[in-house]
Amino acid sequence: MYQQEPPQEKIQSVTELFSNGQIQEALVNVEALIKDYPDEALLYNISGACYASLDKLDDAVKRYKKSLAIKPDYAEAHNNLGNTFIELDQLDLAVKSFEEALTIKPDFVDAHYNLAVTLQGLGQLDAAVKCYDQVLAIQPDYAEAFNSLGNALKELGQLDTAVKSYEQLLAIKPDYAEAHFNLAVTLQGLGQLDTAVKSYEKAVAIKPDYAEAHNNLGSILQ
C-alpha cells in the first residue's frame, strides 16, 4: 500500500534542484518519488516542468495530463500544460488550457498573461488587450504586461494608447531597454521624431549593443 503524500523535505529537495538548474537530477529524483507516490499530482507537475526544461515536450504534456487526471482542478498544471502547447505551436490547445486554469483560479495572473500572449499570437488582438487589462487590474506593476499591451495596441493602430502603456511601464521599470525602444518606434509612427530620438538614446544607453535601436536612431538623424 502506498503512502498518501511524499515527505515535504523530499519535494523541497527536488524543487531546489530544479531552481538551481540541475534539471536532469531533479527529474531522476522526482521520478523516483513517483514510484513511491503514484497518486500525487504535484509530482507529475514537477516532472512535466523538468521534461519541458529539457525540451522533451511530448513527455512534458504526458506528465501534465497525468497530473490533471489525478487532480482536474490543478490550475498550475493547466497553466504549465498551456505553456508547453505554446512551445509545440499548438496555440488553440494552449488557449483552452489557460482558460481551464482561470475557470479554477480566476485571479491567476500568470494564466491571464499567458492567455493574452497566446491570443495575440493568434491575431485576436482585441481579446488579448482585454486579457492584458485583467492582468494589470490584478497586478498593476506587472511590467511585461504593459510592454505586451503596448505592442498589441500598436498592432491595432492605437498608437496614442500604446504610448501611455509604455510610459506606465517605464515609470515602474525605467531601465527596460525594450520598452524605451518600443516607445520610440511608436512615437516615430506618430511623427514625434525629437521625442523618439530621446527614447532611442535611452534604449542604447541601457543596452549599448542594441543594434535595432542604433539603426533606427541613425535613420532619423541622417
N, C-alpha and C positions, 0 to 999 in steps of 0.2 A: 504493500500500500504506500502511495506517495504522500509525502508531507504536503500540506496545502500551500505554504509560502516559503520562498527561499530566505535565508538569513539576510538582514538588511546590509550587513557588512560585506557580504559577497556581491550584492548588487552594486554597492558603492565602489567596491574594488574594480568591477567591470566598467562602470561609468567613468571612473578616474583614468583607466587605461585608454578609453575612447577619447576623453577630453585631452589627454596628453598626446594624441596622435598615434598611439600604439594599437592600431585598428585590428590587425591580424591577431594579436594576443588577446584583445578584448573579445573578438569573435570566438576564438578557441574556448575561452573561459565561459562565455555565455551559452555556447552550445553544450558544454559540459553540464551547466546548470539546468538547461532544458531537459536533459536526460533524467535528471532527478526531480524536476518540477515541470512536467509536460503540460500542465494546465494553467501556467502562469503567463497571462497575456503580455505583461511588461517585458518578459524575457524575449519573446518573439519580436516585440517592437524594437528592443535594443539590437537584436540580431539583424533585423531589417536595416537599421541605421548603419551597422557595420558593413553589411553587404553593399549598401548604397555608396558608402565612402570608398569601398574597394572597386567601385564601378561594376559590380555584379548585380545589375539592375533587375534582371528577371528573378534572381534569388531573393532580392530585397522585396519585390512585390509579393512573392510567395509567403515570406515571413510576416509581412504586414497583414496579409489576408488571413493567415493563421491566427495572428493576434486578435483580429476583428471577429473571427469565427468564435473565439472564446469569449470576447468582450465587445459586442457590437456597438456599445456606446462609448468607445475609447476614442475620444476626439483627437488626441495627439497622434494616434496610429492612422486615422483617416487623413490628417494633415500630412504626415510623413509619406503615406501612400500617394497622395496628390503630388507632392514634390518629386517623387520617383516617376510618376506618369509624365510630368513635365520633362524630365531628363530623357524619357523614352519618346518624347514628342507626341504623346497621346493626350492632347490638351482637353478634349471633351471629357475624358475619364478623370482628368485632374480636376476639372470644374465640379464634377459630381462628388469627388472625394472631399473637396473643400466645403461644398455645400452641406454634406453629411456632418462634417466636423462642426459647422456653425449651427446646424439644427440642434446638435447636442449641447454646444457651448457657444451661445450667441455673442459673447464678448471676447472670443478667441481672436486676439488682434492679429496674430501671425497668419491665421487662416483667412481672415478678411484681406490682408495684404496679398497673400499668395493667390487668392481668388481674383483680386484686382489685376495682378500682373498677368495671370492666365487669360482673363477676358481681354486685356489689352493685346496680348499675343494673338488672340483670335480676331482682332479688329473690332471688338464690341466696346468701343471707346466710351460711350455714354454710361454703359453699365459699369465699366472699370472706374470711371470718375466717381460714381456713387459709392463704390466699394472703398476707394481711397478716402472719401469723405467720412465713411464709417470708421475706418482705421483711425483717422485723426480726431474723431469725436471721442473715441475710447482712449487714445494715447496721443495727446496734442504735440508731443515732442518726438514723434516717430519721423526722424529726418528723411529716411529713404522714401517714405510715403509722399512727402512733399515733392521730392525730386521726380518720382514716377508720375504723380498727379500733374505736375508741370509739363512733363513730356506728353501725357495724354491730352491735356488741354491744348498744347502746341499743335499736336496732330489734328485736333478738331478745329484749328484755326482761331482758337480763343486766346490770342496772344497776350492781351492785357491781363487776363486772369492767370495765365501761365506765369507771367512776370511776378504777380503777387505771391504765387506759390513758391517760386524760387527765393523770393525775398524773405518769406516767412522761414524757409529752411535755413537761409544764411544768418538770420537772427539767432537761430538755435546753434548752428554749426558753421561759424564764419570761415573755417579752414577747409571747406568742402570744395575742392577744385572743380569737380564735375558740375556742381551747381552754379558756380561762377561762369563756367563755360556755357552751360545751357541758358543761363540768364542772358549772357552776351549774344548768343545766337538769336534768342527771341527779341531782344532789343534791336539787333541788326535787322530783323524781319520787320520791325515797326519803324525802321528808318532812323532810330535814335543812335546814330553812329558814335557820337562822343561818349555817351554812357556805355555803349557796347565795348568800346576800346578799354575803358576803365575796368570793366568786368573781365575781359580777356587778359589784361595785365595782372589782375588779381589771381586769375587761374594759373598763369605761368609763374607768378611769384611763389605760389604754394607748391606747384609741380613744374619745376624748370624743364623737364623733358616732355611736356605736354605738346606733342607735335601738331595736333589738330588746332589747338589754341594759337600756337605760333603762326601757323599757316593762315588762319582766319584774320588774325591781327595784322599780319603782313599785307593781306589783300586789301584791308581797309586803309592802311597807312600809305599805300603806294600812290 
